Amino acid sequence: MSVLSAKYMHDEAAAFAHVEAMLWADGPVCPHCGVVDRAYRLEGVRTKPSKKNPEGKERHGLWKCRECRKQFTVRKGTIFEESHLPLHLWLQAIHLMVSSKKGISSHQLHRVLGITYKSAWFLTHRIRECMRDGALAGFGGNGGIVDVDETFIGKEPGVTKAKNARGGSHKMKMLTLVDRDTKRAKSIVVDELRKSTLIPILQENIAREAYVMTDEARQYQGIGAGRVFEAHGWTNHSAGEYVNLEDREMHTNTVEGFYSIFKRGMKGVYQHCGKQHLHRYAAEFDFRYNNRIANGVDDAERS
Ligand SMILES: [Zn+2]
């Protein structure tokens, strides 16, 4: 059975129930005062009668807050608020856009959903904007801080540890970026930590206007002051400095926090984790990290 035949794709009440279940895991959240699970449903409310609908249309998903006495629906404060199109059509449009490999044109959507071309155009653009905000926008796109760090894991295949080897040349290497505003993390397995390898990866993933925070490693020197990124700050780990005392923002604790979760999770696994699989583990930890707030799980609770 196709997802498109699901009830919430066709029935407005079911569409509301579906979105409410996704966004309100702990009960309805009042968008006016922020109180959770203190609202009750208003059933049977209809819109004002009009020529087209002499008896008015049923208002689905209407709630009233016990705290501030205001009414709301789950559409309030989301992209769904911005049009009068039925919610189930929004859900169909989103499904079509995210599930089709090459995307779907406004024209196609206009025909498939039986809505005006203008509405279809509006929908595709709003949904696209959300996708950008969600996953495709560069880290630090709002001029915020992006922490960058590397870590060493397990053993690089085919490399034996030299007797006096320092650092992690014989280990697998991973680069991680964490956007402090969106709390998103992205980890990339790299073959080596040369400047010529790292900087293009940073450019690919981090917006120009970002404030990039690293340790004092030589590879990162000279990337600030608008040369590669708007600004660059670094802490001197070798001097035992993890938070710059003059500027509390100057640290890479955020990405180090990510690594501590990663290493705890990988303990006992990464010794045997082949390099060809490491990026998948990395993606799995990124995903969990990126969704930990949405899932209501924070680092302390997760063991
Ligand atoms: Zn309220």
Boltz pocket constraint, residues with backbone or C-beta under 6 A from the ligand:
constraints:
  - pocket:
      binder: B
      contacts: [[A, 30], [A, 31], [A, 32], [A, 33], [A, 34], [A, 35], [A, 65], [A, 66], [A, 67], [A, 68], [A, 69], [A, 70]]
      max_distance: 6.0
